[in-house]
């Protein structure tokens, strides 16, 4: 399966279990890999035969802008669900969210979650 890569996206959000995270927020680093057939786009050179990076980015940004959750796992799941809803040709995706300022007393680059989902993981979602 072909892949579209969206790497190193940075969003400010309010997801976390601590009240300070919900109030002050923090930066989240996000990567998304979309898996879908891209043969038609390779042949046609037409945006309608693929997924628009700009549209996918806006969907992810809206999740950060309008939602907050206790768990990063839930945040990842919501991003996955909304991308599947918006892009029926996507068959599988991976969402990685990292928290560089996770509220942990220690030396680390980031803490985070990575989920991989298939369209079939979302019952009732229409398949192309």
N, C-alpha and C positions, 0 to 999 in steps of 0.2 A: 504494500500500500504506500502511496506517495504521502509526503508530509509537507505541511506549511509550518514554519518555525516562527514563533514570536518570543524573542528572548530579551531579558533584562528590562522589562517594563517596570516602572517605578510608580507606585500610587500611595497616596496618603489615606489611611483608613483608621477605623475605630474598633476593630475586632480584637478581642482578648477577654480573659476571665477576670482580670484585675480592674478595679474601678478607674485607676489612673490611665489604663489603656483606653477605656471607653470615653474618658473625658478629654485627655490630651491627644490621643491618637499617636500614630507612628508611621514610618515608611514601611511599605511592603514591597518586596521584589518578586516579580511574577514572570514565569515562563509558561507558554502554552505551545503544545505540538498538536496540530490538527491532522488527522489521517483521513484521506479521501482520494478517490481516483482523479488524477490530473491529466490524463491522456488527452481529453478534449481540449483543455486549455493549452497544452503543449502544441496542439495542431492549429487551433483557431486564433490564438493570441488575443482572446476576448475575455474580459473580466467577468462576464456572465457565466463562464465555464469554470470558475474557481471561487474562492472565498476572498472577499476584500479585506485586506489587513486593517484598513481604516474602520470598517464596520465592526469587525471583531474586536478591535481595540476599544471602540466606543462602548460596546456591550460590557466589556470587562471594567472599564472606567465607571460605568453606571452602577455596577454592583458595589464597587468601593465607595462611590459617592453617596449612594442612597441606602446602603445596608450596613449593619454591623451585627456581628455574631460573637458568641463566647469563644467558639473554636475555629481555628484555621481550617480544620477538616470541613466544617460546614461552609465556610467561605469558598473553598475549592469546589465543593459539590454544587454550589449555586452557580459559579462560573461555568462549570461543565454543563449543567442543565440548560442554562440560557444560550450557550453556544450551540448545543444540539437543536434547540428550538429554532434558532435563527438560520441555521445552515443545514438543510436536510441532506446534503451530500456528504457531510462529515460522518464517518462510520465509527471512529475511535478518536479519543483525545487524551492528552496528559496535561494536567495542570500542576505546576509547582509554585508554591508561595513560601517565601522566606521572610523571616523577621530579624533584621540585623540588630535591632535594639530590644530584643525579647527581654522581659524583666527577670533576668537570671543573673545571680552574682557569680561571674566567672568570665573567662577569656574565650571568646568564640567569634566566628565570622557571622554566622546566622543560624537560627533554628527554623525549621519549616516542615512542610507537609507536601507530599507528591501523591496525586491520585491518577489512576488510569481508568477510564470508563469507555464502554462501548454503547452504541445507540440502544442495543437490546437491554441495557441495564435500566432503562427508563421506560417502564410499561406504558403503553398507550401512545407513545411518540410515533408519529407517522414515519414510515420508511419510504424513501424515494422509489 
